[in-house]
Amino acid sequence: MRILVLGGTIFLSKAVAEEALRRGHDVVCAVRGVSGQVPAGAVTAVVDRSAPEGLAALAGERFDAVVDVARISFPWVRDALEKLAKTTKHWTFVSTISVYADNATTGQGVDGKLVEPLVDDAAGLPTAEVGERYGRIKVASENAVREVFGEDAFIPRPGLITGPGDLSDRFGYWPARFARGGRVLVPDAPAQPFQHIDARDFAAWIVLAAEQRLGGTFDAISEPAPLPEFLGEVQDALGVPAELVRAPEAKLTELEIKPWGGPGSLPLWLPADYAGMTSHQAQPALDAGLTIRSAAETAVDTLAWERELGLDRERKAGLSPAQEAEVLASL
Ligand SMILES: NC(=O)c1ccc[n+]([C@@H]2O[C@H](COP(=O)([O-])OP(=O)(O)OC[C@H]3O[C@@H](n4cnc5c(N)ncnc54)[C@H](OP(=O)(O)O)[C@@H]3O)[C@@H](O)[C@H]2O)c1
């Protein structure tokens, strides 16, 4: 097949291009070329989705499948459809679990209530200012893809994407932290559900969906497991002795430790009223061909990626050793 990846220089879209090449497909990556390199073997089409006529390099091209990872721009999605839909058989639009309006109710499926669609372009905004626009623009983008492709629209909604290549520093905090050993601060959140999807598993499913012309909307995620169990698998996989010190959630809140991500956070920890965000129905995706590798494999490979980035770097997510020591001393 001839596959166009709108992206291909970083993380998920790069993993999709790599997987498609590995399976013998012809791959074109449409990028500006500023975030990194496309994988060896892929053809680069230089585009700029924020520029007028920015997709000119793709005029007249025909593809069996297109994979679009547009994060926060409805016009990017609309323009790609206008330019390419007539000459493309199958369309993947990578959405997000942030399209759901209710983050508290556990066990929701794709029929869960969505946030209101928003036709907007937030691509130029600093991340901190995107806020609720993220999920709302994704809803509008999903709708646009479904309107054109109907049953051939493949719309996976991932939760946290993990694995090598992740630049958000969230999941990677844990392998990196366990690898340092010693007394490790963890949230005392025995009931918190947790789900994720390794970018490589996600990429494999996206390419499979294109090969099989799989359509439909899915939550693209692992089965939920309690966060302590998941972190235990990560720790065991790395084989480094570490003493877990459980911090009560009230204490973390009192000390203004942020949940989930960002600097000064305890990554992946979520307040109880967000339990719905990490307990979506995984079975429909698993039934449709998604496979999930072990947490151990994701952890070991992510630690190698963390080492490439430098374990002592200033992180985009997590506590610095000094911040962690301060919390440990206060317990
Ligand atoms: N990370 C998570 O945990 C998570 C969770 C849920 C959903 N998602 C979704 O998963 C997807 C992640 O995609 P990703 O990992 O590939 O990263 P991404 O940051 O969404 O995509 C980056 C790609 O877009 C290209 N790009 C950026 N600006 C461009 C422009 N103006 N014109 C043309 N291309 C441009 C980049 O290449 P150049 O810079 O080289 O042009 C790069 O290859 C997104 O849709 C995100 O919303 C992520």
The ligand as a Gaussian input file, in Angstrom:
#p B3LYP/6-31G(d) Opt

LIG

0 1
 N        1.005000      11.877000      23.966000
 C       -0.110000      11.414000      24.472000
 O       -0.132000      10.851000      25.574000
 C       -1.401000      11.553000      23.680000
 C       -2.599000      11.208000      24.292000
 C       -3.779000      11.267000      23.544000
 C       -3.738000      11.655000      22.222000
 N       -2.567000      12.009000      21.645000
 C       -2.545000      12.353000      20.222000
 O       -1.568000      11.544000      19.600000
 C       -0.982000      12.266000      18.523000
 C        0.524000      12.358000      18.750000
 O        1.162000      12.565000      17.543000
 P        2.776000      12.656000      17.445000
 O        3.366000      11.876000      18.559000
 O        3.188000      12.305000      16.085000
 O        3.139000      14.154000      17.777000
 P        2.521000      15.504000      17.285000
 O        3.248000      16.553000      18.017000
 O        1.062000      15.563000      17.416000
 O        2.824000      15.515000      15.689000
 C        3.941000      15.985000      15.277000
 C        4.091000      15.860000      13.756000
 O        3.408000      16.920000      13.104000
 C        4.341000      17.629000      12.289000
 N        4.022000      19.064000      12.241000
 C        4.037000      19.939000      13.264000
 N        3.702000      21.169000      12.808000
 C        3.454000      21.032000      11.480000
 C        3.050000      21.935000      10.446000
 N        2.826000      23.245000      10.680000
 N        2.897000      21.443000       9.207000
 C        3.121000      20.143000       8.938000
 N        3.481000      19.228000       9.859000
 C        3.661000      19.686000      11.122000
 C        5.691000      17.392000      12.967000
 O        6.744000      17.438000      12.018000
 P        7.622000      18.766000      11.783000
 O        7.695000      19.510000      13.088000
 O        8.929000      18.216000      11.372000
 O        6.909000      19.534000      10.742000
 C        5.550000      15.971000      13.541000
 O        6.029000      14.981000      12.681000
 C       -1.683000      13.608000      18.480000
 O       -2.785000      13.543000      17.616000
 C       -2.167000      13.777000      19.925000
 O       -3.277000      14.654000      20.021000
 C       -1.396000      11.985000      22.355000

